[in-house]
Amino acid sequence: MRSDRVISLIAFFVITLSFFGCKKVIDVDLKNADTQLVITGEVNNRPGPYHVNISKSVNFSSDNIFPPVSDAFVTITGNGLIDTLAETMPGDYTTHNFTGVPGFTYQLHVETDGHVYTATSKMPQAVHIDSITFLEGIDNRLYPVVNFQDPPGVVNFYRFIEYADNASFNSIGENSIFDDRLSDGRYINLALYDDNDSSRIKPGIKLTVEMDCVDENVYNYFNGLLQISSPGSPSPGNPPTNITGGALGYFSANAKTLRVVEIP
Amino acid sequence: MKKGLFLIITLCVTHLCFSQKKYTISGTIKDQQTGETLIGATISLVGNSESGSVSNHYGFYSVSAPENNYTLVASFSGYKNDSIKISLQHDQMLTIQLVPQSTKMQEIVITARKGDNITQTLPGVQKISINEIKNVPVIFGEKDILKTIQLLPGIKSGGDGSAGFFVRGGAADQNLILLDEATVYNASHLLGFFSTFNSDAIKDVTIYKGDMPAQYGGRLSSLLDVQMNDGNDKQYKVSGGIGLISSRLNFEGPIVKNKGSFIISARRTYADLFLKLSKDSSINKSILYFYDINAKANYQFGEKNRLFLSGYFGKDELGYGNQFGINWGNTTATLRWNHIFNNKLFSNTSLIYSDYDYRIIINQTSNNLVILSKIKDYSLKSDFQYYQGIKNKINFGLNLINHIFTPGTIEASETSSYNPLTLEKKYALDGSVYVSDEWTPSSKWKFNTGLRLTSFSILGPGDFYTYDKNGNVTDTLTYSSGKIVKSYISLQPRIAATYQLNQNSSLKTSYSRNIQNLHLLSNSNGGSPTDVWLPSSNNVKPEIADQISAGYYRNISRNRYEFSAEVYYKFLQNQIDYKDGAVLVANATVESQLLFGKGKAYGLELYAKKKYGKLTGWISYTLSRTERLIDGINNDKWYPNTQDQTHNISIVGMYQLNKKWTFSTDFVYNTGNAVTYPSGKYSVDGNTAFYYTERNGYRMHAYNRLDISATLQGKKTAKFDGSWTFSVYNVYGRENPYFVQFQDDPDDPQKTQAVQYSLFRWVPSITYNFKF
């Protein structure tokens, strides 16, 4: 139970119940920071290939076209293997034949424009989803509930992503990350609250829920990402990255399980 | 030689025979109709400008003067002056009873007197009369002390929906709020929409903006001292109000006529009853209410002893069906004993209990969870006032508080996703002694010097951790029950001087040091009821504030207008902030999440008030800056506090048209809060994320709002008095910013936009008030 969950629920009440309140788009005059390099990549325990994306940030007022960075030298090392990734699409680098194994540490190495960026992530042991059920929440929406057993005595960090008919949701929702700090060894029933588009959860749609077991640094990154997208977050800051060298983004070695259900 | 010696002896003896003996007149000053003691009334002797007294919290006064016949004048705002001829040939006691003024419409001539804004020593003090609170229009038609003080200079509001108030750049937890001497930990209901003070039961409100008397301490920025009514000791009275959102009822009367009385006040909202009518299930299952009860009884045993028993109980509840709920509330109980030793020595001894707790209840599918957190205080306080003579009044005393913290307890069933957990309780002992002297060497100078010594200890039983830079535990030490883990001893000097330029104006200056050993951990915007109170420890040092201030005070046209200009500078040490993503809930190693640094605040406060006539009111303007420098935040550079509102203006006006209609209005304007906005954006896994550079580098749009209200006096007889109040909050419906969210434009996903959320536009309300 995170305090920010409590806060956002309170904020939800305040907003819903203030019949006299509203929202509007405002003009903001934002300073333009220097362009930042953004690297996101993962290695998991399912068959590859795995992807590393490199792009750049843009000014707030620009269109959402984030320039991909090409011709970077990207390698992933781990479990005795070194793989030099090939740029299959602009800014999108993919691995060749290797599969990640839980328990091993993987390293990302990126060289571009004369700079070097590295990251390390250790793949945790896999935890499996037992089942997906549904919960009727506030405003009569259906929310998927992930049911699984948290391994006792191990510190676990989880990340959840939902897909509807193979297209990923905007996955930054409440409970899209979870840790067992207060729940070690319990049987978990975790409702995934997605604050965004409710139109995707409709009867008959195939919902895929993906559970990633991640390491602590990756969990902290997504926790930070969740904070800056929460309504009224008091002092937003950049999520703590596990990439050294001054880039934004993350490198995650995770153990994935997926479950597909049809929404009733 | 012998002749010279004889002459000297004769002169000495003559001098001794004719030297003036001083005598003291003392007693209690009360309202003649209700028996309520009057706080801060002035008792002076005509022709002897040095002798005089201001009645204390219990209405006690003591005036000493050379042996002579005098006319004693007693005066207090809202009452007719009383002149009594006395013959001061021996020590005597006198109970003074003042008659309330029926109307303020006539212009009244008041001479400058001791204890008002010109002559009282401490700068940065503001008294508010209950009449002013009753007339200022406030949201939902509720009279509200906390909202009214936010219209004074130097005191800022956090905005709509924000619970706390901010004094001279200080944080929301740096205000000591006392109700009949008991600490109130959370002074607002429902996230700031209502305060926990039912103004029907309140007698006196004083706010000290940092320079508090040595008798008080424990918070850095202010003292809000609220005294409850004692209860009408002559007849039974019922009063109350029925409004759209909430109602209140007040019942008071004598226990034994003229000897003892009681008062009970209660209040409840019923906003949730309206919610049940909604068709929208997200609204009709919502639970939203609060209630509070104030109760007090007192009895006079003989002339020298009086006993008071008072209590407060309040609760808030927010929830959704039985799936989710939060409740929180304060409870206080105080037993006080006034003892008059003699006409110069007054004492009050109190035993005080105070607690604050909250519960979060979750009940979903097979998941259930109750998180509880609590702070509990047992306190002994003893204060003595020694009216030494014409020139000196000495206060001394002690205060001992035993704090017990329950930082977090989780109760969960077998099927719950959460483990039951009980964080160790924390124990602390806070002991203070103080002495202070109000010295009036001449009619021009007055000095108020005080010293407060505090020893704060955190005690076992429990485990105490030491951390490294990354927040990992490097050492755990276990202490047994009662053993001292860490002690902090702090000396807090308080020095103030007033120089009276002439009868109508004065200059004041002061320096004071305050310390704070209880810290509120909060990483939400307006303060949440689930914030955690943490004591100073081996890892957390006491916060320290040093403030200097100076001011010029002037009354114009025989006290019809009051004007003041004050400047202050405050330096703060050991300020607390949090790491990004700090985990504050149910965390035994919560101290590892904290970052420390310093702060500073400075500003200019201007205030002008018209006190008498058909039109009364005030204007206040504050120009200020408050910033902090925390190790690990904003690249170790200074950044503005969220409530760094550069300009802050309040204009309040009350107009009594005739016996039936009274109008009032207020206008507020302040620079928007400091916020952190992005300076760029990028993509992570197909979602837009925002890039931040500096902390609090931007401002939200300015806040401004106009409220109006009209009161229609209904039938008024000796037995019944009713009136209607109509008000509109935010008359021009401005969308004042509550927070700003950045997101992809739903209509054009290629663009991002900033969306400002606001809470209230127009909020009308109707209340019917009655008294019988």
Interface residues (C-beta under 8 A of the other chain):
Chain A: M1 R2 S3 D4 V6 I7 L9 I10 F13 V14 I15 T16 L17 S18 F20 G21 C22 K23 K24 V25 I26 D27 V28 L30 K31 N32 A33 T35 Q36 V38 T40 S55 K56 S57 V58 N59 F60 D63 N64 I65 F66 T133 L135 G137 I138 D139 N140 V145 S168 N170 S171 I172 R181 L182 S183 D184 G185 R186 Y187 I188 N189 L190 A191 N220 N223 G224 L225 Q227 I228 S229 P231 G232 P234 S235 P236 G237 N238 P239 P240 L248 G249 Y250
Chain B: G161 L191 A271 L275 D280 S281 S282 I283 S286 L288 L318 Y320 Q323 F324 I326 I360 I362 Q364 T365 S366 N367 L369 I371 I410 T415 S416 S417 Y418 N419 L421 N523 S524 N525 S528 T530 D580 G581 V583 L584 V585 A586 T642 T676 Y677 P678 S679 G680 K681 Y682 S683 V684 D685 G686 N687 T688 A689 F690 Y691 Y692 T693 R695 N696 G697 Y698 H701 E735 Y738 F739 V740 Q741 F742 D744 P749 Q750 K751 T752 Q753 A754 V755 Q756 Y757 S758 L759 F760 R761 W762 V763
